[in-house]
Amino acid sequence: MKERAMDSPTRELPTSESPMALRRPGAPSLSERFRSITLLADDVDAAWVARRMAEDTLREWALPGLTDDVALCVSELVGNAVHHATPDGWLESIGGDRRVGVALWAWPKWLCAEVSDEDSTPPMLPAAASPEPGPAEDFLESLPADSGRGLFIVQSLADATWWAPRDFGGKSVFCRFNLADRAES
C-alpha cells in the first residue's frame, strides 16, 4: 500500500455545480461532437474511406438530411488532396507517406468538415459565375472542363467554403453547413 506524502494537498472531487464536475457517460450534446481520421493519400480507397466515415458519423449524430451533401463534399476534397497535394519539402526529402486529415464537428447551428493536406499551395477555388443565356454552343463552352469541378461542387452544396494555411505546413479546406437551413420536416 502506497503512503501519501504528508505535505501533498488533499484534492476533493468537484461537485455537480463546479465547472470541473465529473461528467457522466452518455451521448454528447451536438455542440460536443467531433470526429477525425488520418488517411494515407496513396491508398486507393482514401476518398471512399473518408466518404464512409462522413456517412457513418452523420448517421450516428442523427443528421441524415446532411449525409449525402457532406459525404460528397468530403470525398471531393479528399480526392483533390490525393490528386493535387505535394507535401511542403517533398522534393527535398523523398520518402514517407503523404497524409490527408478529415475532421467533422458539429455545433448547435453548424456542421463543419475539414480536409487537410501537407501542401501549403492554396486551392484553386472557382470564381462564382454563371453562363449567360445564348446559343447552345456558347453555353457548352462556358462550362468548366471535365476536371476541376470538385471545388465547384463543394461550393454549390456547402453554405460556406474557405481554406487556411496550417501552422506546421500544409493547408486545410473547410466547408460549413447551416443546420437550421437544413432541418428535416
N, C-alpha and C positions, 0 to 999 in steps of 0.2 A: 504494500500500500504506500502510495506516494504521500509525503508530507508537504503541506503548503507552507511556503515561507511566511514568517510572521509579519514581515513588512510589506507584503503584497496586498493591495486593496481588495476588498471583497466586492464582487460585482453582483448587482441584483438584476434579475430578469426584467425586461421592460414590461410595463403594464399595457393594457389594451388601449389606453389613451395616449401612450407615448408614441412619438414619431418612429421610434425604433422597435415598435411592437413586433413580436414574432408573428409570422403570417401562417395561417392555417392552410394546409394543402387544399387545392381546389382549382377550378378553372380561372385563369387570369382574366381580368377585365379587358375589354377591347383596347384600352389605352396601354396595356402592358404586353401586347403581343409582338413578338419579334422572332424571326426565323432566318437563318443564313446557312449557306453551304459554300464550299470552295471546290471548284471543278478544275480538272486538267484540260486546258484548251485543246490539246492534241487528241483528246478522247473523242472518237466519232459520235458518241452518244451525249456529249456535253449539253447541247441545246435541248435534247429530249429529256434528260435528267432535270434540267432547270425548269422546263415546262411542267413536268410531272410534280416537282416539288411545289410549284406555284398552285397547281390544281389541288393537290392534297392539303396544302396549308389553308387555302380559302374554303375548302370543304370543312376542314376541322374548325375554322373560325366562324362558320355559319355565314359565309358571304358568297353564296352560289351565284348571285347576279353579276359578280365581277370576274368569275372564274375564266371565262373564255377570253375576255379582253386582256386581263393581267397575264394569263399564260401565254398568249400570243405576243404581247409586248416583251415579256421576259425572254422568250425563245428568240425573238428577233434581235434583241440587244446582245444576248449571248452569241448568237450567230455572227453578229458584226464583230464582237470582240475576238472570236475564234478566227474569223476570216481576215480581219484588218490589223489587229493589235500586235505590235512588235515591242516587247518589253524594253524600257529605257536601258541603254547599255548592252542590249542583246548582242550587237555586232562585236563589241569589245570582249565579251565573255560568253562565248558559245557554250551551251550546256545548260542543264537544269530544265525544269518543266515550266511552260507558260501556265499561269493560273488565272482563272476568272472567278470572281466572287459574285454571289447572288444573295440579296437580302430583301426581306419583306417585313414591313412593320405597319401596325395599324394604330391610329389614334381614334378618338370618338368621331371625328369628322372626315378623316382621310385614310387612305391606304397608299403607301409608297412602295415602290420597287426600285432597287438599286442594282446595277450591274457594274462591277469594277474590273479593270484590267491593269496591266503593268506598263501600258504605253501612255505617255503624257500628251501625245498628239491630240488636239481637240477633234471631236467627231464632226463630221460634216452634216449638221442639221439642215434639212431642206428649208428653203425660203417659202413662206406662205404665198402661194399664187394659185390662181385658178385659170384654166384656159378660157379664152374669150370665145363667145359663140361665133361660128363661122363654118366654112366648108369642112367636111369630114376629114379631108387630108390634113388641113391645118390643125384640127383637134388632135389627130393621132400624133403629129409631130410635136405637139406641146406636152404630151405625156412623158413622165420620167422614163429613163432607159429600163431595160429588163432587170438590171441590177440597180441597187441603190434605193430601192423603195422601202426598205425596212424601217428607217427612221421616220419616213413619211407615214407609214402605218402606225408606228408608236405615237407620233404626234396627233394623228387622227383619233386614236382610241383613248388616249390619256387626257386628263383635264389640264395637265401642265407637264412639260418636259424640259429638262435642263441638264447641264453637266458641270462638273467641278474637278479641278486637279486634286490629287491626294497628297498629303504632306510628305509621304515617303516615296513618292513617284507614282506614276500612272494616273488614272482618272476614274471617275465614276459618272455614269449616266443614270439619271433619275427620272421616274415618271410617277405622277401623283394622280390618284383617282378620288374624286369627291364622293363620299359615301351618301350624303344627303341627296345628291342629284341622282343616285342610282338605287334608291330604296326600292325594295320589292313590294309590290302591291299584295 
